[in-house]
Amino acid sequence: MSAEPLTLRKEPLWTRSFIVLTIGAFLMFLCLQMLMSPLPSYVEERFAPGPFVISLVTSLFALAAIAARFATAWMLGRISRNIVLFAGLAVSALATLGFSAVSGIGALLALRVLFGIGFGMASTVLPTLVTGIIPPRRMGEGVGYFGLSSSMAMSLGPMIGLSIMDGLGFRALSLAGAASSLVIIPLLLVFRAIPPVRVRVPAAAIGGTAAERASVGSAAAGAREELGRSEAGPAWLPALLNTLMAVTYGGLLSYLVLFGREMGLPNIGLFFLLNAVAILLVRPIAGRLFDRFGHLAVLPAASLLLMGGLLLLSWSDTTGLLLLSALLYGLGFGSIQPTAQAWMLRSMPAARQASANSLFYNSTDLGVAAGSMLLGAVAAATGYAVMYRWAALSMALLLAVYGAGLALGRRRARRA
């Protein structure tokens, strides 16, 4: 009896495939984030559109990525996942190259849609490859470490992008973004990081006695049942919570640079730097807490931290307050995101991991798109500082939805 859990605990996490795929995911998200924050500022300076058109730069990409992920989930059952992955990376790189060459806002928005399609394809395949090789009992920890790729890119990318654009111009920035996507392909091929497709093996073909095969099957079933009991509940709840959190991030990506100008903060990129440090520190801890105690040990406190970071940001008129707000926001963001993703993965069977990952990234992009558009309308009426105070209400709504979801789950459990 004790040998089976011990075997499951000994399953390695830091394999070559896990490391290389995580690096590849970082480069993929870095391409996105290097342009996400500088692009609205570039569009405003070059084309002088209104706030709504500026919001479309972010929201059209996100909506295209969502649609592409649904199509990718269908394609993965019919087309080689390698082809889908490499095609998505190539499309996103070509669209990134075109950003600096267009002369009209309409063409730029069309390229944003094309970029969203390519990114949506690649960002569905890569996480699915990773979650397929993470040991089930270390799912929270593995997702936490893998998620550092996107979180660090979210935090470092805008700072790197702003630095490149200020020093070398937007054309150099688009070249750097395209290179970040394209280098993933040889990286995966050289290190042979893509794991082989798992093939179902009949029980009779497995070595060992019938009793040993029954023991292995019982251990695997027990692990699945334990995971199901530990995180029972529908996947829509963590997806909705992740969407509400991403609303606030849409406001940061689209308008933080413009907020810095409004408040006279010359070093606004430092927000992303300290935010990255906070995420780097807290994300592995949050993953372990989720594995041991569940989402209740992480989400409430993290939501309050993120809310406090937004409120403090709205009153930041000095670099010190800006950095403190970045620290609080990063601690909250870096705790909520891996918890929501691991919760979704545990809410679905292993055969639907692609759907779980698609749901996670779709909920993120939906929140970013909604946040960019809704908070842009608020900013047009009130200014960017007040906009971030309204954004903090999204976290209050998150806590209310979370509490209602837990109460509904307990009521269903009692009825069952």
C-alpha positions in Angstrom: 0.0 0.0 0.0 2.7 2.5 0.9 4.8 1.8 -2.2 2.3 3.2 -4.6 2.1 6.8 -3.2 5.8 6.7 -2.7 6.3 6.0 -6.4 3.9 8.8 -7.4 5.8 11.2 -5.2 9.1 10.3 -6.8 8.0 11.2 -10.3 10.4 13.9 -11.5 9.2 17.4 -12.4 12.4 19.1 -13.7 12.8 17.0 -16.9 14.5 18.3 -20.0 11.2 18.6 -21.8 9.7 20.6 -18.9 12.6 23.0 -18.7 12.8 23.6 -22.5 9.1 24.0 -22.9 9.0 26.5 -20.0 11.7 28.5 -21.7 9.8 28.3 -25.0 6.6 29.6 -23.3 8.6 32.5 -21.8 9.9 33.5 -25.2 6.4 33.2 -26.7 4.8 35.4 -24.0 7.8 37.8 -24.1 7.0 38.5 -27.8 3.5 39.4 -26.8 4.3 41.5 -23.7 7.2 43.4 -25.2 4.7 45.1 -27.6 1.6 45.0 -25.5 2.3 48.0 -23.3 4.4 50.2 -25.7 2.0 49.6 -28.6 -0.9 51.8 -27.4 1.5 54.7 -26.8 3.0 54.2 -30.2 -0.4 54.1 -31.8 -1.4 57.3 -30.0 1.7 59.2 -31.1 1.6 58.0 -34.7 -2.1 57.8 -35.6 -3.7 60.0 -32.8 -6.9 58.0 -32.5 -9.4 58.2 -29.6 -9.3 56.0 -26.5 -11.7 53.5 -28.0 -9.5 52.8 -31.0 -6.5 52.5 -28.7 -8.4 49.9 -26.7 -9.0 47.9 -29.9 -5.2 47.4 -30.2 -5.5 45.1 -27.1 -9.0 43.8 -27.3 -9.0 42.7 -31.0 -5.9 40.7 -30.3 -7.4 39.0 -27.3 -10.7 38.2 -29.1 -8.8 36.7 -32.0 -6.7 34.6 -29.7 -9.9 33.3 -28.0 -11.4 32.3 -31.3 -8.1 30.7 -32.4 -7.9 28.5 -29.3 -11.4 27.1 -29.9 -10.3 26.2 -33.5 -7.0 24.8 -32.2 -8.7 22.4 -29.8 -10.6 21.1 -32.8 -7.4 20.9 -35.0 -5.4 19.0 -32.4 -7.6 16.0 -33.0 -6.9 16.0 -36.7 -3.6 17.7 -37.4 -0.1 17.0 -35.9 0.4 19.2 -32.8 3.9 20.1 -34.0 2.4 21.6 -37.2 -0.1 23.6 -35.3 2.5 24.8 -32.8 5.1 25.8 -35.4 2.5 27.4 -37.7 1.2 29.5 -34.8 4.7 30.7 -33.9 5.4 31.6 -37.5 2.2 33.5 -38.0 2.7 35.5 -34.8 6.3 36.3 -35.8 5.3 37.5 -39.3 2.5 39.7 -37.9 4.9 41.2 -35.4 7.3 42.1 -38.2 4.5 43.9 -40.0 3.6 46.2 -37.1 6.3 48.8 -37.9 5.7 48.7 -41.7 2.0 49.6 -41.8 0.9 53.2 -42.6 -2.7 53.1 -41.3 -4.5 52.2 -38.2 -6.8 49.8 -40.0 -3.9 47.7 -41.3 -2.3 47.6 -37.9 -5.5 46.4 -36.3 -5.7 43.7 -39.0 -2.2 42.6 -38.1 -3.2 42.5 -34.4 -6.0 40.0 -35.3 -3.5 37.9 -37.3 -1.1 38.0 -34.4 -3.9 36.9 -32.0 -4.6 33.9 -34.3 -1.0 32.7 -34.3 -0.6 33.4 -30.6 -3.8 31.6 -29.8 -2.7 28.5 -31.6 0.8 28.3 -30.0 -0.5 29.2 -26.5 -2.9 26.3 -26.6 -0.3 23.7 -27.7 2.6 24.6 -25.5 0.8 24.5 -22.1 -0.9 21.3 -23.1 2.4 19.6 -23.8 3.7 20.7 -20.4 0.7 19.7 -18.3 0.8 16.3 -19.9 4.2 15.6 -18.4 3.7 17.1 -14.9 3.2 14.4 -12.3 -0.5 14.6 -11.1 0.4 14.9 -7.4 2.6 17.9 -8.2 0.2 19.6 -10.6 0.0 22.8 -8.5 3.7 23.0 -8.0 4.4 22.2 -11.7 1.8 24.7 -13.0 3.3 27.3 -10.6 6.8 26.9 -12.0 5.6 26.7 -15.6 3.4 29.7 -15.1 6.4 31.7 -14.1 7.2 31.8 -17.9 4.0 33.8 -18.6 4.1 35.8 -15.4 7.7 36.8 -15.8 7.1 37.8 -19.4 4.1 39.8 -18.4 6.3 41.7 -15.9 9.6 42.0 -17.8 8.2 42.2 -21.3 6.7 45.7 -21.0 9.8 47.1 -19.3 12.1 45.5 -22.0 9.8 46.8 -24.8 9.7 50.3 -23.5 13.4 50.4 -23.2 14.0 49.1 -26.7 11.4 51.6 -28.2 12.9 54.5 -26.3 16.5 53.6 -27.2 16.2 52.1 -30.7 12.7 52.8 -32.0 9.6 50.8 -32.7 11.0 49.0 -35.7 13.8 47.5 -33.6 11.1 46.5 -31.1 9.1 44.6 -33.7 12.2 42.8 -34.9 13.0 41.7 -31.3 9.5 40.5 -30.8 9.5 38.4 -34.0 12.9 36.9 -33.2 11.6 35.9 -29.7 8.9 33.9 -31.4 10.9 32.3 -34.1 13.8 31.1 -31.9 11.4 28.8 -30.1 11.2 26.4 -33.1 14.9 25.5 -33.3 15.0 25.4 -29.5 12.4 22.7 -29.3 13.9 20.8 -32.2 17.5 20.9 -31.1 16.7 19.7 -27.6 14.0 17.3 -28.7 11.7 18.8 -26.0 8.4 17.9 -27.5 7.3 14.7 -25.6 6.0 11.8 -27.7 2.3 11.2 -28.0 1.0 8.9 -25.3 -0.4 5.6 -26.6 -2.9 3.6 -24.7 -1.4 0.2 -24.0 -3.7 -2.8 -23.3 -3.4 -4.2 -19.9 -2.3 -7.6 -21.3 0.7 -5.9 -22.8 2.0 -4.6 -19.5 4.7 -6.6 -17.9 4.3 -8.2 -14.4 1.8 -10.4 -12.8 -2.0 -9.8 -12.9 -1.9 -8.7 -9.3 0.9 -6.1 -10.0 -1.1 -4.7 -12.9 -4.2 -4.5 -10.7 -2.1 -2.7 -8.1 -0.8 -0.2 -10.5 -4.2 0.5 -11.9 -5.7 0.8 -8.4 -2.9 3.3 -7.4 -3.6 5.4 -10.5 -7.3 5.4 -10.0 -6.8 6.3 -6.3 -4.6 9.2 -7.3 -7.2 10.5 -9.7 -10.0 10.1 -7.2 -8.0 11.9 -4.5 -7.3 14.8 -6.9 -10.9 15.0 -7.8 -12.0 15.1 -4.2 -9.4 17.7 -3.2 -10.6 20.1 -5.9 -14.2 19.2 -6.6 -16.2 21.7 -8.5 -16.9 23.1 -12.0 -14.1 24.7 -14.0 -16.2 27.8 -14.7 -15.6 29.2 -11.2 -11.8 29.5 -11.4 -12.2 30.6 -15.0 -14.5 33.4 -14.0 -12.2 34.5 -11.1 -9.2 34.6 -13.5 -11.2 36.7 -15.9 -12.0 39.2 -13.2 -8.4 39.4 -12.2 -7.3 39.8 -15.9 -9.6 42.8 -16.2 -7.2 44.7 -13.9 -4.2 43.6 -16.0 -5.8 44.9 -19.1 -5.9 48.3 -17.5 -2.2 48.0 -16.7 -1.1 46.9 -20.1 -3.1 49.5 -22.0 -2.8 52.6 -19.9 0.0 52.4 -17.3 2.4 54.3 -19.6 -0.3 57.0 -20.1 -1.0 57.1 -16.4 2.7 57.7 -15.8 2.5 60.7 -18.0 -0.6 62.0 -16.3 1.0 61.7 -12.8 4.5 62.9 -13.9 6.2 59.6 -13.1 9.3 59.3 -15.4 10.2 55.7 -14.4 6.9 53.9 -14.9 8.7 50.9 -16.3 10.0 50.2 -12.7 6.4 49.0 -11.9 6.9 46.0 -14.2 10.3 45.3 -12.8 9.3 45.0 -9.1 6.1 43.3 -10.2 8.3 40.6 -11.8 10.3 40.2 -8.6 7.2 39.8 -6.5 5.8 37.2 -8.9 9.1 35.3 -9.0 9.1 35.1 -5.2 5.5 34.2 -4.6 4.4 32.0 -7.4 6.2 28.7 -6.4 5.0 29.3 -2.8 1.4 29.7 -4.0 1.6 26.5 -6.0 2.7 24.5 -3.0 0.0 26.0 -0.8 -2.6 25.0 -3.3 -1.3 21.5 -3.5 -1.4 21.1 0.3 -4.4 23.2 1.4 -6.4 24.0 -1.7 -7.5 27.4 -3.2 -9.0 28.7 0.0 -5.5 29.1 1.5 -4.5 31.3 -1.4 -7.3 33.3 -3.2 -8.8 35.5 -0.4 -5.5 37.0 0.8 -4.1 37.3 -2.7 -7.2 39.2 -3.9 -6.8 41.7 -1.1 -3.2 42.2 -1.9 -4.0 42.8 -5.5 -6.8 45.2 -4.6 -4.5 47.1 -2.3 -1.9 47.4 -5.0 -4.4 48.9 -7.5 -5.7 51.4 -4.9 -2.1 52.5 -3.9 -1.2 52.8 -7.6 -4.1 55.2 -8.2 -2.6 57.6 -5.6 1.0 57.1 -6.6 2.7 60.4 -7.3 6.2 59.3 -6.2 8.5 56.4 -7.3 8.4 54.9 -3.8 4.6 54.6 -3.8 4.7 53.2 -7.4 7.2 50.5 -6.3 5.1 49.5 -3.3 2.0 49.3 -5.4 3.9 47.0 -7.8 5.0 44.8 -5.0 1.5 44.3 -3.7 0.0 43.8 -7.1 2.7 41.2 -8.0 2.2 39.2 -4.8 -1.6 39.1 -5.5 -1.3 38.4 -9.3 1.4 35.8 -8.8 -0.7 33.9 -6.3 -4.1 34.0 -8.1 -3.0 33.0 -11.6 -1.3 29.6 -10.8 -4.1 28.8 -8.4 -6.8 29.4 -11.0 -4.9 27.4 -13.6 -4.2 24.4 -11.4 -7.8 24.5 -10.1 -9.1 24.3 -13.7 -6.8 21.4 -14.5 -7.9 19.4 -11.5 -11.6 20.1 -12.3 -11.2 18.3 -15.7 -10.1 14.7 -16.5 -6.7 14.2 -17.9 -8.1 13.6 -21.4 -9.4 17.2 -21.4 -6.2 19.0 -20.4 -6.1 20.9 -23.7 -9.6 22.2 -23.0 -8.6 23.2 -19.5 -5.5 25.1 -20.7 -7.6 26.7 -23.5 -10.2 27.8 -20.9 -7.5 29.3 -18.7 -5.8 31.4 -21.4 -9.2 32.3 -23.0 -10.4 33.6 -19.6 -7.2 35.6 -19.3 -7.5 37.1 -22.8 -11.2 37.8 -22.3 -10.5 39.7 -19.1 -7.7 41.7 -20.7 -9.9 42.6 -23.6 -12.8 43.6 -21.4 -10.5 45.5 -19.0 -8.9 47.4 -21.9 -12.3 48.5 -23.3 -14.3 49.1 -20.1 -11.5 50.8 -18.2 -10.6 52.8 -21.3 -14.1 54.2 -21.2 -13.8 55.0 -17.5 -10.4 56.7 -18.1 -11.9 58.9 -20.9 -14.5 60.1 -18.4 -12.5 60.4 -15.2 -8.8 60.1 -15.9 -6.4 57.2 -15.4 -5.9 57.6 -11.6 -9.7 57.2 -10.9 -9.8 54.4 -13.5 -7.5 52.3 -11.3 -9.7 52.8 -8.3 -12.6 51.4 -10.4 -10.4 48.6 -11.4 -9.9 47.6 -7.8 -13.7 47.0 -7.6 -13.1 44.0 -9.9 -11.3 42.3 -7.1 -14.1 43.0 -4.7 -16.4 41.4 -7.2 -14.0 38.5 -7.4 -14.2 37.9 -3.7 -18.0 38.0 -3.9 -18.2 35.5 -6.7 -15.7 33.3 -5.0 -17.7 33.2 -1.8 -21.0 32.6 -3.7 -19.3 29.8 -5.6 -18.1 28.1 -2.4 -21.5 28.4 -0.8 -23.2 26.9 -3.9 -20.7 24.0 -3.9 -21.3 23.2 -0.3 -25.1 23.2 -0.9 -24.7 20.8 -3.8 -22.5 18.6 -1.7 -25.0 18.4 1.1 -27.8 17.5 -1.4 -25.6 14.8 -2.9 
